[in-house]
């Protein structure tokens, strides 16, 4: 868990009704957004790898969205939405 999540959990301990809120928080979806910049001449190969990765992720029940977009000749934007933090840690 991230430091902010651990701090939230620590502060929530002992407060009536917070265990239910913690459970909801633990079940929150997690997203990742990133940029990938390739070395000169490597972008087409990266596009092929990302295409295979997105296709493979579509078979994973924990990966709700996995996509990329070529934003420049050598750069890609990447987005993933996972069902929860555990799924992101396993696949991130």
N, CA, C and O of each residue as an XYZ file, in Angstrom:
368
protein
N       0.842     -1.185      0.000
C       0.000      0.000      0.000
C       0.882      1.241      0.000
O       1.978      1.233      0.561
N       0.418      2.262     -0.606
C       1.187      3.500     -0.630
C       1.256      4.090      0.768
O       0.486      3.711      1.651
N       2.185      5.024      0.963
C       2.346      5.643      2.282
C       1.064      6.343      2.715
O       0.689      6.252      3.884
N       0.387      7.032      1.814
C      -0.834      7.736      2.196
C      -1.941      6.761      2.600
O      -2.717      7.051      3.511
N      -2.021      5.611      1.933
C      -3.025      4.608      2.295
C      -2.702      4.022      3.663
O      -3.600      3.831      4.482
N      -1.426      3.736      3.918
C      -1.040      3.199      5.236
C      -1.355      4.213      6.333
O      -1.852      3.834      7.394
N      -1.076      5.494      6.095
C      -1.372      6.528      7.086
C      -2.876      6.607      7.320
O      -3.314      6.721      8.465
N      -3.670      6.551      6.262
C      -5.130      6.576      6.389
C      -5.608      5.407      7.247
O      -6.439      5.581      8.138
N      -5.080      4.220      6.975
C      -5.493      3.040      7.732
C      -5.108      3.185      9.200
O      -5.890      2.830     10.081
N      -3.902      3.707      9.475
C      -3.448      3.878     10.849
C      -4.374      4.827     11.599
O      -4.761      4.545     12.733
N      -4.734      5.949     10.981
C      -5.599      6.920     11.639
C      -7.022      6.392     11.801
O      -7.714      6.795     12.736
N      -7.478      5.506     10.921
C      -8.843      4.999     10.970
C      -9.036      3.951     12.062
O     -10.160      3.728     12.512
N      -7.958      3.311     12.490
C      -8.080      2.288     13.534
C      -8.662      2.889     14.798
O      -8.235      3.958     15.235
N      -9.632      2.213     15.388
C     -10.206      2.625     16.646
C     -11.353      3.626     16.546
O     -11.942      3.984     17.567
N     -11.681      4.080     15.353
C     -12.787      5.019     15.187
C     -14.024      4.217     14.803
O     -13.995      3.512     13.795
N     -15.128      4.299     15.585
C     -16.336      3.518     15.279
C     -16.801      3.746     13.835
O     -16.892      4.883     13.372
N     -17.089      2.655     13.142
C     -17.597      2.721     11.773
C     -16.536      2.831     10.705
O     -16.842      2.721      9.518
N     -15.292      3.047     11.101
C     -14.241      3.241     10.101
C     -13.804      1.944      9.441
O     -13.282      1.975      8.327
N     -14.001      0.799     10.099
C     -13.593     -0.452      9.472
C     -14.368     -0.679      8.178
O     -13.822     -1.196      7.204
N     -15.655     -0.286      8.169
C     -16.446     -0.429      6.943
C     -15.935      0.511      5.860
O     -15.884      0.136      4.688
N     -15.559      1.725      6.237
C     -15.018      2.670      5.264
C     -13.673      2.191      4.737
O     -13.375      2.330      3.551
N     -12.869      1.629      5.624
C     -11.571      1.105      5.205
C     -11.762      0.006      4.180
O     -11.020     -0.064      3.201
N     -12.757     -0.863      4.393
C     -12.997     -1.936      3.448
C     -13.349     -1.359      2.076
O     -12.838     -1.823      1.056
N     -14.212     -0.361      2.051
C     -14.549      0.267      0.775
C     -13.315      0.881      0.151
O     -13.108      0.760     -1.056
N     -12.495      1.536      0.949
C     -11.286      2.168      0.434
C     -10.339      1.117     -0.142
O      -9.741      1.324     -1.198
N     -10.206     -0.008      0.555
C      -9.324     -1.069      0.086
C      -9.785     -1.634     -1.251
O      -8.978     -2.191     -1.995
N     -11.058     -1.500     -1.564
C     -11.596     -2.062     -2.791
C     -11.595     -1.052     -3.946
O     -12.115     -1.353     -5.020
N     -11.033      0.112     -3.748
C     -11.054      1.154     -4.768
C     -10.265      0.724     -6.006
O      -9.260      0.020     -5.911
N     -10.741      1.161     -7.149
C     -10.022      0.910     -8.389
C      -8.761      1.761     -8.412
O      -8.702      2.821     -7.788
N      -7.780      1.297     -9.118
C      -6.492      1.970     -9.186
C      -6.146      2.192    -10.652
O      -6.306      1.301    -11.487
N      -5.667      3.402    -10.949
C      -5.282      3.699    -12.326
C      -3.810      4.078    -12.397
O      -3.199      4.495    -11.414
N      -3.267      3.917    -13.594
C      -1.886      4.294    -13.855
C      -1.863      5.009    -15.204
O      -2.416      4.522    -16.189
N      -1.225      6.151    -15.229
C      -1.055      6.903    -16.466
C       0.438      7.142    -16.627
O       1.125      7.490    -15.667
N       0.933      6.958    -17.827
C       2.358      7.166    -18.041
C       2.682      7.559    -19.463
O       1.857      7.443    -20.370
N       3.889      8.020    -19.630
C       4.424      8.349    -20.950
C       5.652      7.490    -21.180
O       6.452      7.266    -20.272
N       5.789      7.017    -22.392
C       6.957      6.236    -22.792
C       7.584      6.956    -23.974
O       6.915      7.219    -24.973
N       8.861      7.273    -23.862
C       9.594      7.859    -24.980
C      10.647      6.854    -25.411
O      11.449      6.388    -24.602
N      10.635      6.530    -26.688
C      11.516      5.494    -27.233
C      12.801      6.097    -27.783
O      12.860      7.278    -28.124
N      13.812      5.269    -27.860
C      15.037      5.654    -28.549
C      14.720      5.810    -30.035
O      13.759      5.229    -30.539
N      15.532      6.594    -30.724
C      15.332      6.785    -32.164
C      15.256      5.444    -32.878
O      16.094      4.566    -32.672
N      14.242      5.300    -33.717
C      14.083      4.096    -34.513
C      13.418      2.930    -33.795
O      13.252      1.867    -34.392
N      13.035      3.092    -32.545
C      12.459      1.991    -31.762
C      10.949      2.113    -31.568
O      10.340      1.213    -30.990
N      10.335      3.187    -32.026
C       8.915      3.429    -31.738
C       7.989      2.408    -32.396
O       7.006      1.995    -31.781
N       8.273      1.994    -33.614
C       7.410      1.005    -34.259
C       7.442     -0.327    -33.510
O       6.419     -0.997    -33.371
N       8.621     -0.699    -33.035
C       8.733     -1.916    -32.227
C       7.972     -1.785    -30.917
O       7.335     -2.736    -30.465
N       8.040     -0.599    -30.303
C       7.298     -0.369    -29.062
C       5.799     -0.426    -29.313
O       5.054     -0.952    -28.487
N       5.349      0.108    -30.441
C       3.919      0.050    -30.780
C       3.462     -1.403    -30.869
O       2.371     -1.740    -30.410
N       4.283     -2.254    -31.452
C       3.935     -3.674    -31.555
C       3.856     -4.323    -30.169
O       2.946     -5.106    -29.897
N       4.811     -3.997    -29.300
C       4.807     -4.546    -27.934
C       3.569     -4.065    -27.177
O       2.898     -4.859    -26.517
N       3.264     -2.772    -27.271
C       2.092     -2.236    -26.570
C       0.795     -2.844    -27.093
O      -0.129     -3.088    -26.318
N       0.718     -3.087    -28.389
C      -0.466     -3.721    -28.962
C      -0.656     -5.120    -28.377
O      -1.770     -5.497    -28.013
N       0.430     -5.888    -28.285
C       0.347     -7.234    -27.694
C      -0.034     -7.156    -26.219
O      -0.817     -7.972    -25.732
N       0.520     -6.177    -25.513
C       0.214     -6.021    -24.092
C      -1.265     -5.687    -23.879
O      -1.907     -6.267    -23.003
N      -1.801     -4.772    -24.658
C      -3.215     -4.395    -24.534
C      -4.111     -5.589    -24.867
O      -5.122     -5.814    -24.201
N      -3.744     -6.344    -25.885
C      -4.516     -7.530    -26.256
C      -4.497     -8.559    -25.126
O      -5.532     -9.134    -24.791
N      -3.326     -8.792    -24.542
C      -3.214     -9.748    -23.431
C      -4.001     -9.266    -22.218
O      -4.629    -10.072    -21.532
N      -3.975     -7.970    -21.946
C      -4.687     -7.422    -20.783
C      -6.192     -7.580    -20.927
O      -6.902     -7.663    -19.924
N      -6.685     -7.623    -22.146
C      -8.135     -7.759    -22.336
C      -8.654     -9.095    -21.814
O      -9.849     -9.236    -21.554
N      -7.764    -10.078    -21.659
C      -8.145    -11.384    -21.110
C      -8.021    -11.442    -19.589
O      -8.409    -12.434    -18.973
N      -7.485    -10.388    -18.984
C      -7.294    -10.351    -17.530
C      -8.520     -9.726    -16.871
O      -8.844     -8.577    -17.172
N      -9.210    -10.436    -15.988
C     -10.403     -9.872    -15.350
C     -10.099     -8.672    -14.452
O     -10.991     -7.866    -14.188
N      -8.856     -8.538    -13.976
C      -8.516     -7.425    -13.088
C      -8.137     -6.153    -13.842
O      -8.054     -5.079    -13.248
N      -7.907     -6.274    -15.145
C      -7.549     -5.102    -15.966
C      -8.806     -4.624    -16.684
O      -9.193     -5.176    -17.714
N      -9.437     -3.596    -16.130
C     -10.681     -3.105    -16.717
C     -10.432     -2.312    -17.998
O     -11.191     -2.420    -18.961
N      -9.365     -1.518    -18.000
C      -8.989     -0.749    -19.191
C      -7.478     -0.795    -19.313
O      -6.766     -0.627    -18.322
N      -6.992     -1.018    -20.500
C      -5.570     -0.943    -20.789
C      -5.463     -0.392    -22.203
O      -5.917     -1.029    -23.154
N      -4.868      0.784    -22.346
C      -4.794      1.389    -23.670
C      -3.540      2.236    -23.812
O      -2.915      2.619    -22.823
N      -3.184      2.520    -25.055
C      -2.084      3.426    -25.331
C      -2.439      4.255    -26.553
O      -3.316      3.899    -27.339
N      -1.741      5.358    -26.690
C      -1.946      6.245    -27.836
C      -0.591      6.828    -28.212
O       0.157      7.301    -27.357
N      -0.293      6.787    -29.483
C       0.971      7.377    -29.952
C       0.771      8.881    -30.028
O      -0.047      9.361    -30.812
N       1.509      9.625    -29.224
C       1.328     11.073    -29.147
C       2.359     11.834    -29.964
O       2.188     13.026    -30.220
N       3.409     11.171    -30.369
C       4.447     11.763    -31.224
C       5.164     10.607    -31.910
O       4.884      9.441    -31.631
N       6.079     10.931    -32.798
C       6.780      9.868    -33.524
C       7.443      8.855    -32.601
O       7.493      7.665    -32.912
N       7.952      9.324    -31.465
C       8.692      8.437    -30.573
C       8.101      8.334    -29.168
O       8.759      7.823    -28.263
N       6.861      8.815    -28.971
C       6.274      8.837    -27.626
C       4.865      8.248    -27.611
O       4.093      8.383    -28.560
N       4.566      7.588    -26.487
C       3.267      6.955    -26.288
C       2.719      7.348    -24.924
O       3.470      7.450    -23.953
N       1.419      7.568    -24.851
C       0.719      7.730    -23.575
C       0.088      6.380    -23.253
O      -0.417      5.695    -24.143
N       0.119      6.007    -21.992
C      -0.379      4.707    -21.557
C      -1.355      4.906    -20.409
O      -1.129      5.748    -19.539
N      -2.448      4.129    -20.400
C      -3.427      4.195    -19.323
C      -3.880      2.795    -18.964
O      -4.142      1.968    -19.838
N      -3.971      2.537    -17.666
C      -4.503      1.259    -17.175
C      -5.424      1.531    -15.992
O      -5.121      2.368    -15.141
N      -6.543      0.824    -15.942
C      -7.466      0.872    -14.803
C      -7.624     -0.545    -14.304
O      -8.095     -1.428    -15.021
N      -7.218     -0.749    -13.049
C      -7.257     -2.072    -12.445
C      -8.354     -2.109    -11.386
O      -8.764     -1.072    -10.866
N      -8.820     -3.309    -11.077
C      -9.927     -3.471    -10.134
C      -9.577     -3.034     -8.721
O     -10.447     -2.564     -7.988
N      -8.298     -3.181     -8.319
C      -7.887     -2.775     -6.974
C      -6.371     -2.671     -6.904
O      -5.670     -2.962     -7.873
N      -5.880     -2.254     -5.752
C      -4.447     -2.045     -5.562
C      -3.660     -3.341     -5.704
O      -2.557     -3.340     -6.252
N      -4.207     -4.427     -5.225
C      -3.530     -5.726     -5.331
C      -3.321     -6.110     -6.798
O      -2.258     -6.606     -7.173
N      -4.327     -5.879     -7.609
C      -4.205     -6.182     -9.037
C      -3.110     -5.340     -9.688
O      -2.352     -5.842    -10.518
N      -3.025     -4.065     -9.315
C      -1.987     -3.204     -9.872
C      -0.614     -3.676     -9.457
O       0.312     -3.674    -10.268
N      -0.464     -4.082     -8.204
C       0.845     -4.561     -7.730
C       1.260     -5.839     -8.451
O       2.442     -6.033     -8.738
N       0.301     -6.708     -8.743
C       0.605     -7.959     -9.427
C       0.953     -7.751    -10.894
O       1.730     -8.516    -11.464
N       0.382     -6.718    -11.506
C       0.559     -6.506    -12.941
C       1.342     -5.247    -13.265
O       1.653     -5.009    -14.433
N       1.670     -4.436    -12.275
C       2.311     -3.160    -12.521
C       3.771     -3.274    -12.667
O       4.451     -2.270    -12.879
